[in-house]
Amino acid sequence: MQSTDKQILIVEDNMHSMDKACALINRIDGVFIHKAENSEQAYRYALEYHIDLFIVDIILNTNIPGDIAGTKFVESIRKIDRYKFTPIIFTTALEDANLYAYAQLHCYRYFEKPYDNDEFLETVKETLKFQTEKKENRYYKYKKDFVHYIIKVEDIVYFEIDHNTSHIHCKDEVVDAPYKSTKNTLLELNSERFLKCNKNTIVNADYVESVDIVNRYAYLRDGYGKLEIGIRLKQSFLEGLQRCSK
């Protein structure tokens, strides 16, 4: 996962259909897939992350006759400013649902199941070319002992993550937060300025003063020390630094 990856949320209660969509989309480089089985879980993901494309099944509960929970979910996210114009693809076994989807919810495309794999994949690629508005988070949030905490993103120097704890090295202190993977940490930061420099460490590019390419170390300004750069991450880390310097 890179901070520049496009994030796709698939909302689908049928696991066979979910696996099929994921298998197709995973052929595309530079994407990250969130999977939700119901509208409640999907709405939580939509608020927590920045989604670039929604793929939504209209029927999310086959046990309820006439269920259109997927449509209701899309109605709710269209009320969120950053998702007013985000591309949405509907998939469903319903007939004649496309009129409402297109006219009222500004759906990009509508696929009846079973759909053509190649056509579906090309449509996903088309939507990912759109530039969606991304506002970087000003605060990083975490919950510990039932209490919610926030840290100004600009005050975070780097994250050091082990099996049990996320050690957040800030300008004036080190905060120990509950474990969160580097992948999920990057997703929540939603900022191109945070770069993964090894499998357990994410650094704020604003604090990188210099890089020893030969020995693979990033030296931090203001006496915050040095961080090892993973051999497999060396190229992407250097490219990220170059991008941040522009």
Short mmCIF file of the C-alpha atoms (twelve columns), coordinates in Angstrom:
data_MODEL
# 
_entry.id   MODEL 
# 
loop_
_atom_site.group_PDB 
_atom_site.id 
_atom_site.type_symbol 
_atom_site.label_atom_id 
_atom_site.label_alt_id 
_atom_site.label_comp_id 
_atom_site.label_asym_id 
_atom_site.label_seq_id 
_atom_site.Cartn_x 
_atom_site.Cartn_y 
_atom_site.Cartn_z 
_atom_site.pdbx_PDB_model_num 
ATOM 1   C CA . MET A 1   0.000   0.000   0.000   1 
ATOM 2   C CA . GLN A 2   1.286   3.448   -1.002  1 
ATOM 3   C CA . SER A 3   -0.313  6.771   -0.107  1 
ATOM 4   C CA . THR A 4   -0.762  7.409   -3.837  1 
ATOM 5   C CA . ASP A 5   -2.839  4.243   -4.392  1 
ATOM 6   C CA . LYS A 6   -6.437  4.644   -5.536  1 
ATOM 7   C CA . GLN A 7   -8.867  3.331   -2.917  1 
ATOM 8   C CA . ILE A 8   -11.882 1.311   -4.050  1 
ATOM 9   C CA . LEU A 9   -14.754 0.319   -1.776  1 
ATOM 10  C CA . ILE A 10  -16.752 -2.742  -2.863  1 
ATOM 11  C CA . VAL A 11  -20.082 -3.143  -1.085  1 
ATOM 12  C CA . GLU A 12  -21.343 -6.670  -1.733  1 
ATOM 13  C CA . ASP A 13  -23.024 -9.275  0.479   1 
ATOM 14  C CA . ASN A 14  -22.450 -12.207 -1.907  1 
ATOM 15  C CA . MET A 15  -18.949 -13.559 -1.327  1 
ATOM 16  C CA . HIS A 16  -18.729 -15.172 -4.759  1 
ATOM 17  C CA . SER A 17  -19.508 -11.820 -6.398  1 
ATOM 18  C CA . MET A 18  -17.091 -10.050 -4.026  1 
ATOM 19  C CA . ASP A 19  -14.255 -12.468 -4.844  1 
ATOM 20  C CA . LYS A 20  -14.915 -12.117 -8.570  1 
ATOM 21  C CA . ALA A 21  -14.781 -8.298  -8.461  1 
ATOM 22  C CA . CYS A 22  -11.628 -8.314  -6.306  1 
ATOM 23  C CA . ALA A 23  -9.859  -10.788 -8.603  1 
ATOM 24  C CA . LEU A 24  -10.553 -8.565  -11.612 1 
ATOM 25  C CA . ILE A 25  -9.580  -5.294  -9.926  1 
ATOM 26  C CA . ASN A 26  -6.366  -6.769  -8.523  1 
ATOM 27  C CA . ARG A 27  -5.096  -6.890  -12.104 1 
ATOM 28  C CA . ILE A 28  -4.789  -3.099  -11.901 1 
ATOM 29  C CA . ASP A 29  -1.607  -1.644  -10.392 1 
ATOM 30  C CA . GLY A 30  -1.799  1.048   -7.732  1 
ATOM 31  C CA . VAL A 31  -5.165  0.229   -6.164  1 
ATOM 32  C CA . PHE A 32  -6.271  -0.765  -2.669  1 
ATOM 33  C CA . ILE A 33  -9.595  -2.536  -2.111  1 
ATOM 34  C CA . HIS A 34  -11.832 -2.126  0.941   1 
ATOM 35  C CA . LYS A 35  -14.524 -4.807  1.297   1 
ATOM 36  C CA . ALA A 36  -17.860 -4.267  3.042   1 
ATOM 37  C CA . GLU A 37  -20.701 -6.763  3.364   1 
ATOM 38  C CA . ASN A 38  -23.356 -4.275  4.476   1 
ATOM 39  C CA . SER A 39  -24.175 -0.585  4.310   1 
ATOM 40  C CA . GLU A 40  -23.217 0.096   7.951   1 
ATOM 41  C CA . GLN A 41  -19.695 -1.224  7.454   1 
ATOM 42  C CA . ALA A 42  -19.432 0.561   4.108   1 
ATOM 43  C CA . TYR A 43  -20.451 3.909   5.598   1 
ATOM 44  C CA . ARG A 44  -17.819 3.533   8.313   1 
ATOM 45  C CA . TYR A 45  -15.123 2.924   5.673   1 
ATOM 46  C CA . ALA A 46  -16.336 5.911   3.656   1 
ATOM 47  C CA . LEU A 47  -15.897 8.191   6.651   1 
ATOM 48  C CA . GLU A 48  -12.594 6.698   7.813   1 
ATOM 49  C CA . TYR A 49  -10.821 6.621   4.434   1 
ATOM 50  C CA . HIS A 50  -10.873 8.580   1.201   1 
ATOM 51  C CA . ILE A 51  -12.576 6.428   -1.421  1 
ATOM 52  C CA . ASP A 52  -11.896 7.071   -5.121  1 
ATOM 53  C CA . LEU A 53  -14.476 4.619   -6.495  1 
ATOM 54  C CA . PHE A 54  -17.536 2.881   -5.031  1 
ATOM 55  C CA . ILE A 55  -18.746 -0.428  -6.476  1 
ATOM 56  C CA . VAL A 56  -22.101 -1.128  -4.875  1 
ATOM 57  C CA . ASP A 57  -24.573 -3.981  -5.140  1 
ATOM 58  C CA . ILE A 58  -28.107 -2.616  -4.881  1 
ATOM 59  C CA . ILE A 59  -29.339 -5.726  -3.009  1 
ATOM 60  C CA . LEU A 60  -27.391 -6.179  0.238   1 
ATOM 61  C CA . ASN A 61  -29.815 -8.471  2.043   1 
ATOM 62  C CA . THR A 62  -31.470 -11.154 -0.052  1 
ATOM 63  C CA . ASN A 63  -33.613 -12.160 2.934   1 
ATOM 64  C CA . ILE A 64  -35.568 -8.901  2.663   1 
ATOM 65  C CA . PRO A 65  -38.006 -8.759  -0.286  1 
ATOM 66  C CA . GLY A 66  -37.423 -5.675  -2.424  1 
ATOM 67  C CA . ASP A 67  -34.213 -4.782  -0.600  1 
ATOM 68  C CA . ILE A 68  -32.369 -1.750  -2.064  1 
ATOM 69  C CA . ALA A 69  -29.959 -1.084  0.816   1 
ATOM 70  C CA . GLY A 70  -27.147 -0.359  -1.666  1 
ATOM 71  C CA . THR A 71  -29.148 2.493   -3.171  1 
ATOM 72  C CA . LYS A 72  -29.874 3.891   0.288   1 
ATOM 73  C CA . PHE A 73  -26.163 3.732   1.110   1 
ATOM 74  C CA . VAL A 74  -25.306 5.736   -2.012  1 
ATOM 75  C CA . GLU A 75  -27.978 8.294   -1.140  1 
ATOM 76  C CA . SER A 76  -26.281 8.788   2.235   1 
ATOM 77  C CA . ILE A 77  -22.738 9.220   0.909   1 
ATOM 78  C CA . ARG A 78  -23.878 11.662  -1.783  1 
ATOM 79  C CA . LYS A 79  -24.733 13.970  1.125   1 
ATOM 80  C CA . ILE A 80  -21.040 14.019  2.140   1 
ATOM 81  C CA . ASP A 81  -19.289 16.898  0.361   1 
ATOM 82  C CA . ARG A 82  -16.211 14.979  -0.736  1 
ATOM 83  C CA . TYR A 83  -18.342 12.218  -2.299  1 
ATOM 84  C CA . LYS A 84  -20.827 14.350  -4.250  1 
ATOM 85  C CA . PHE A 85  -19.140 13.519  -7.544  1 
ATOM 86  C CA . THR A 86  -17.098 10.396  -6.727  1 
ATOM 87  C CA . PRO A 87  -17.623 7.689   -9.401  1 
ATOM 88  C CA . ILE A 88  -20.075 4.945   -8.463  1 
ATOM 89  C CA . ILE A 89  -20.649 1.650   -10.271 1 
ATOM 90  C CA . PHE A 90  -23.775 -0.314  -9.439  1 
ATOM 91  C CA . THR A 91  -23.948 -4.083  -9.806  1 
ATOM 92  C CA . THR A 92  -27.223 -5.908  -9.332  1 
ATOM 93  C CA . ALA A 93  -29.538 -8.675  -10.453 1 
ATOM 94  C CA . LEU A 94  -32.498 -6.276  -10.418 1 
ATOM 95  C CA . GLU A 95  -34.172 -5.339  -13.669 1 
ATOM 96  C CA . ASP A 96  -34.888 -1.739  -14.653 1 
ATOM 97  C CA . ALA A 97  -33.091 -0.279  -11.631 1 
ATOM 98  C CA . ASN A 98  -30.716 1.700   -13.829 1 
ATOM 99  C CA . LEU A 99  -33.108 4.591   -14.473 1 
ATOM 100 C CA . TYR A 100 -33.151 5.634   -10.820 1 
ATOM 101 C CA . ALA A 101 -29.423 4.933   -10.408 1 
ATOM 102 C CA . TYR A 102 -28.451 7.177   -13.315 1 
ATOM 103 C CA . ALA A 103 -30.930 9.991   -12.836 1 
ATOM 104 C CA . GLN A 104 -30.984 10.452  -9.076  1 
ATOM 105 C CA . LEU A 105 -27.600 9.235   -7.826  1 
ATOM 106 C CA . HIS A 106 -25.332 10.199  -10.745 1 
ATOM 107 C CA . CYS A 107 -24.166 6.622   -11.228 1 
ATOM 108 C CA . TYR A 108 -21.252 6.267   -13.649 1 
ATOM 109 C CA . ARG A 109 -22.219 2.809   -14.887 1 
ATOM 110 C CA . TYR A 110 -24.717 0.063   -14.167 1 
ATOM 111 C CA . PHE A 111 -23.921 -3.659  -14.559 1 
ATOM 112 C CA . GLU A 112 -26.479 -6.438  -14.463 1 
ATOM 113 C CA . LYS A 113 -25.193 -9.738  -13.081 1 
ATOM 114 C CA . PRO A 114 -23.617 -11.751 -14.496 1 
ATOM 115 C CA . TYR A 115 -21.564 -9.034  -16.210 1 
ATOM 116 C CA . ASP A 116 -18.816 -9.266  -18.794 1 
ATOM 117 C CA . ASN A 117 -15.457 -9.356  -17.000 1 
ATOM 118 C CA . ASP A 118 -13.504 -7.357  -19.573 1 
ATOM 119 C CA . GLU A 119 -16.168 -4.664  -19.837 1 
ATOM 120 C CA . PHE A 120 -16.342 -4.351  -16.059 1 
ATOM 121 C CA . LEU A 121 -12.554 -4.092  -15.723 1 
ATOM 122 C CA . GLU A 122 -12.291 -1.435  -18.445 1 
ATOM 123 C CA . THR A 123 -15.005 0.612   -16.740 1 
ATOM 124 C CA . VAL A 124 -13.127 0.484   -13.429 1 
ATOM 125 C CA . LYS A 125 -9.958  1.667   -15.192 1 
ATOM 126 C CA . GLU A 126 -11.884 4.538   -16.768 1 
ATOM 127 C CA . THR A 127 -13.189 5.805   -13.431 1 
ATOM 128 C CA . LEU A 128 -9.754  5.657   -11.804 1 
ATOM 129 C CA . LYS A 129 -8.516  8.225   -14.324 1 
ATOM 130 C CA . PHE A 130 -10.777 10.819  -12.722 1 
ATOM 131 C CA . GLN A 131 -9.169  13.215  -10.274 1 
ATOM 132 C CA . THR A 132 -11.075 13.119  -7.014  1 
ATOM 133 C CA . GLU A 133 -10.622 15.882  -4.481  1 
ATOM 134 C CA . LYS A 134 -8.319  14.797  -1.677  1 
ATOM 135 C CA . LYS A 135 -7.965  16.841  1.461   1 
ATOM 136 C CA . GLU A 136 -5.118  15.738  3.670   1 
ATOM 137 C CA . ASN A 137 -6.071  14.990  7.247   1 
ATOM 138 C CA . ARG A 138 -4.926  17.609  9.749   1 
ATOM 139 C CA . TYR A 139 -5.183  15.214  12.676  1 
ATOM 140 C CA . TYR A 140 -4.288  11.592  13.315  1 
ATOM 141 C CA . LYS A 141 -6.803  9.883   15.592  1 
ATOM 142 C CA . TYR A 142 -6.541  6.805   17.768  1 
ATOM 143 C CA . LYS A 143 -8.486  5.209   20.607  1 
ATOM 144 C CA . LYS A 144 -6.909  3.888   23.802  1 
ATOM 145 C CA . ASP A 145 -8.656  2.625   26.934  1 
ATOM 146 C CA . PHE A 146 -12.020 3.813   25.531  1 
ATOM 147 C CA . VAL A 147 -10.675 7.375   25.140  1 
ATOM 148 C CA . HIS A 148 -10.237 9.102   21.769  1 
ATOM 149 C CA . TYR A 149 -7.006  11.038  21.159  1 
ATOM 150 C CA . ILE A 150 -5.880  13.306  18.310  1 
ATOM 151 C CA . ILE A 151 -2.417  14.433  17.225  1 
ATOM 152 C CA . LYS A 152 -1.633  17.185  14.762  1 
ATOM 153 C CA . VAL A 153 -0.258  15.469  11.659  1 
ATOM 154 C CA . GLU A 154 2.360   18.195  11.211  1 
ATOM 155 C CA . ASP A 155 3.787   17.343  14.659  1 
ATOM 156 C CA . ILE A 156 4.395   13.670  13.812  1 
ATOM 157 C CA . VAL A 157 8.009   12.881  12.887  1 
ATOM 158 C CA . TYR A 158 7.665   9.131   12.326  1 
ATOM 159 C CA . PHE A 159 5.769   5.974   13.284  1 
ATOM 160 C CA . GLU A 160 7.600   2.931   14.613  1 
ATOM 161 C CA . ILE A 161 5.269   -0.064  14.679  1 
ATOM 162 C CA . ASP A 162 5.878   -3.379  16.419  1 
ATOM 163 C CA . HIS A 163 3.600   -6.361  17.038  1 
ATOM 164 C CA . ASN A 164 1.660   -4.748  19.884  1 
ATOM 165 C CA . THR A 165 2.106   -0.983  19.701  1 
ATOM 166 C CA . SER A 166 2.322   1.959   17.341  1 
ATOM 167 C CA . HIS A 167 5.032   4.245   18.729  1 
ATOM 168 C CA . ILE A 168 4.283   7.728   17.417  1 
ATOM 169 C CA . HIS A 169 7.383   9.924   17.578  1 
ATOM 170 C CA . CYS A 170 6.203   13.523  17.729  1 
ATOM 171 C CA . LYS A 171 8.136   16.785  17.971  1 
ATOM 172 C CA . ASP A 172 7.996   16.899  21.762  1 
ATOM 173 C CA . GLU A 173 7.125   13.380  22.896  1 
ATOM 174 C CA . VAL A 174 6.698   9.725   21.981  1 
ATOM 175 C CA . VAL A 175 3.116   8.470   22.186  1 
ATOM 176 C CA . ASP A 176 2.290   4.761   22.481  1 
ATOM 177 C CA . ALA A 177 -0.957  3.954   20.687  1 
ATOM 178 C CA . PRO A 178 -2.658  0.587   20.063  1 
ATOM 179 C CA . TYR A 179 -1.189  -1.431  17.193  1 
ATOM 180 C CA . LYS A 180 -2.223  -0.451  13.698  1 
ATOM 181 C CA . SER A 181 -0.515  -1.870  10.611  1 
ATOM 182 C CA . THR A 182 1.620   0.382   8.424   1 
ATOM 183 C CA . LYS A 183 -0.936  -0.143  5.646   1 
ATOM 184 C CA . ASN A 184 -3.853  1.100   7.741   1 
ATOM 185 C CA . THR A 185 -1.777  3.911   9.226   1 
ATOM 186 C CA . LEU A 186 -0.988  5.229   5.745   1 
ATOM 187 C CA . LEU A 187 -4.629  4.928   4.734   1 
ATOM 188 C CA . GLU A 188 -5.778  6.956   7.719   1 
ATOM 189 C CA . LEU A 189 -3.086  9.599   7.291   1 
ATOM 190 C CA . ASN A 190 -4.201  10.084  3.663   1 
ATOM 191 C CA . SER A 191 -1.109  12.185  2.980   1 
ATOM 192 C CA . GLU A 192 1.576   11.819  0.338   1 
ATOM 193 C CA . ARG A 193 4.069   13.347  2.773   1 
ATOM 194 C CA . PHE A 194 4.219   10.188  4.886   1 
ATOM 195 C CA . LEU A 195 6.451   7.525   3.377   1 
ATOM 196 C CA . LYS A 196 7.117   3.936   4.340   1 
ATOM 197 C CA . CYS A 197 10.885  3.560   4.702   1 
ATOM 198 C CA . ASN A 198 10.974  0.006   6.070   1 
ATOM 199 C CA . LYS A 199 8.400   -2.646  6.949   1 
ATOM 200 C CA . ASN A 200 7.790   -1.191  10.418  1 
ATOM 201 C CA . THR A 201 8.437   2.529   9.949   1 
ATOM 202 C CA . ILE A 202 6.621   5.456   8.330   1 
ATOM 203 C CA . VAL A 203 8.310   8.856   8.247   1 
ATOM 204 C CA . ASN A 204 7.090   12.385  7.634   1 
ATOM 205 C CA . ALA A 205 9.051   13.575  4.577   1 
ATOM 206 C CA . ASP A 206 9.150   17.106  6.027   1 
ATOM 207 C CA . TYR A 207 11.572  15.848  8.684   1 
ATOM 208 C CA . VAL A 208 13.991  14.069  6.336   1 
ATOM 209 C CA . GLU A 209 17.142  16.147  6.047   1 
ATOM 210 C CA . SER A 210 19.334  13.854  3.933   1 
ATOM 211 C CA . VAL A 211 19.632  10.291  2.658   1 
ATOM 212 C CA . ASP A 212 22.626  7.941   2.620   1 
ATOM 213 C CA . ILE A 213 21.718  5.895   -0.441  1 
ATOM 214 C CA . VAL A 214 24.666  3.493   -0.172  1 
ATOM 215 C CA . ASN A 215 24.091  2.512   3.461   1 
ATOM 216 C CA . ARG A 216 20.315  3.039   3.230   1 
ATOM 217 C CA . TYR A 217 19.692  5.538   6.002   1 
ATOM 218 C CA . ALA A 218 17.388  8.539   6.169   1 
ATOM 219 C CA . TYR A 219 18.786  11.241  8.468   1 
ATOM 220 C CA . LEU A 220 16.214  13.389  10.226  1 
ATOM 221 C CA . ARG A 221 16.541  17.068  11.041  1 
ATOM 222 C CA . ASP A 222 16.447  18.605  14.518  1 
ATOM 223 C CA . GLY A 223 18.286  15.688  16.100  1 
ATOM 224 C CA . TYR A 224 15.594  13.052  15.641  1 
ATOM 225 C CA . GLY A 225 18.159  10.486  14.540  1 
ATOM 226 C CA . LYS A 226 18.254  8.195   11.531  1 
ATOM 227 C CA . LEU A 227 15.970  5.528   10.090  1 
ATOM 228 C CA . GLU A 228 16.943  2.488   8.067   1 
ATOM 229 C CA . ILE A 229 15.524  2.272   4.546   1 
ATOM 230 C CA . GLY A 230 14.402  -1.207  3.542   1 
ATOM 231 C CA . ILE A 231 16.150  -2.550  0.475   1 
ATOM 232 C CA . ARG A 232 12.839  -3.322  -1.271  1 
ATOM 233 C CA . LEU A 233 11.430  0.094   -0.410  1 
ATOM 234 C CA . LYS A 234 14.496  2.096   -1.398  1 
ATOM 235 C CA . GLN A 235 13.272  3.107   -4.861  1 
ATOM 236 C CA . SER A 236 9.716   4.017   -3.854  1 
ATOM 237 C CA . PHE A 237 11.021  5.921   -0.816  1 
ATOM 238 C CA . LEU A 238 13.401  8.016   -2.936  1 
ATOM 239 C CA . GLU A 239 10.667  8.669   -5.485  1 
ATOM 240 C CA . GLY A 240 8.346   9.751   -2.675  1 
ATOM 241 C CA . LEU A 241 10.926  12.177  -1.321  1 
ATOM 242 C CA . GLN A 242 11.440  13.632  -4.782  1 
ATOM 243 C CA . ARG A 243 7.692   14.071  -5.211  1 
ATOM 244 C CA . CYS A 244 7.393   15.818  -1.845  1 
ATOM 245 C CA . SER A 245 10.210  18.224  -2.668  1 
ATOM 246 C CA . LYS A 246 8.414   19.634  -5.721  1 
# 
